[in-house]
Amino acid sequence: MSTNPAINEFDILMRHSLMAFVEFTFTELFPQTTFSDSPHLAVIAAKLEECAAGKCKRLIICLPPRSLKSVMASVAFPAWVLGKFPHKQIICASYGQSLSDKHARDTRTIMASAA
């Protein structure tokens, strides 16, 4: 375990705040694009955290394209949950194999990230 308090604080923030982890994920995957926070992202993050805690068993996210729902629910959320609960199993489904493959690659990129 590192003795650097900044690293410990970062690790603690990433493990406890899905919204912070989503911002980190977005920055890692799209380094040339500025992350723009929005109230709907906090709502999605809160509902996904309820899912992780077992308080919400089913969740449908209905938003227009480019609303970050896929990055949140199919990339950041699985990585975040598996980082907290490595014994969990997650299935992500999509309308197409190529999109599923992209989400899986992006999730793997985040999980292998040095930060």
N, C-alpha and C positions, 0 to 999 in steps of 0.2 A: 504494500500500500504506500502510496506516495505521501510525503510529508508536506508537499506544496499545498497550502490552503486553497489557492485559486483553482487547482485541478480538482481538489475534493469538492469544492463548492459547485464547480461545473458538473461533475459527475452526479452530485446530489440533485441539482436542478434538472438534469436530463432524465434522471430516473423518476422524479416525482411530478414533473410537469410535461404532459403530452404536448401542450401548446409550445413550450420552449423547444421540445424535441422536433416538432414539426418545422419550426423556423430553422433549426439546425439542418434538418433534412433538406429543406428547400434550398438553403444556401450551399450545401454540399452538391446537390444534383444540378443546380442552375446557378453557378457562381457569377455569371454575367448579368443576372437579373436581380433587381432589388426586391426583397420580400416586403409585401404590403399587407400589414395586419388589417383585419376586418372583423366586425362583431360576429358574423356568421361562422368564422373559423373557431372562435372561442366556444360557441354553442356546440359545434361538431366535436371539438376536443373534449368538452365536458361529457357529452353523451358517450363518446368512445371510452373515456375513463370509467364511466358507469358500466359499460360492457366488460371492461377488464376486471372490474371489481365484482362482477357477477350480479349487479343490480339491474342490468338491462340485458335481457336474453335475445332480443331481436331489435334490429335497427335498420331502417331504410333512410338513406340520405338522398333527397330529391332536390337537386340544384342544377342550374344550367351548366353546360360545358365550360371548362376553364375556371371553375370555382374552387379548385384544389381538393375536391372530394376524393379523387383517386390517390393523390399524393398522401393525403391524410389517412384514408381508410385502408388502402391497399399497399402502401409503401411504409410510411412512418409508423403507423399503428402496429403492424406485425413486428417490426424491428423493436419497437418500444416494449411491447408485451414480452417478447422473447428475451429481451435484455433483463427484464424484471423477473420473469417466470420461465426459465429455460425448459421446464418440463411441459409447458403448454404446447398444444398442437393447434395450428391455424390453417384454415383452408380459405384461399381467396379465389373467387370465380370471376370470370369475365365473359363478354360476348365473343371474344376471339382469342385464339392461342397466342398470336403475336403480342397482343396487349398483356396477356397473363405473363408471358415470358419477360416483357419489358418491366413489369412491376416486380417480378421475382429478381431480376438483375439489379434493379434500383434498390430493392430491400437488401440484397446481398452487399451492394456497394456501401450502403449506410452502416450495415453491421460490421463491415471490414474497415471502416473509416478509422484513422489514427486518433481522431479526437474523442 
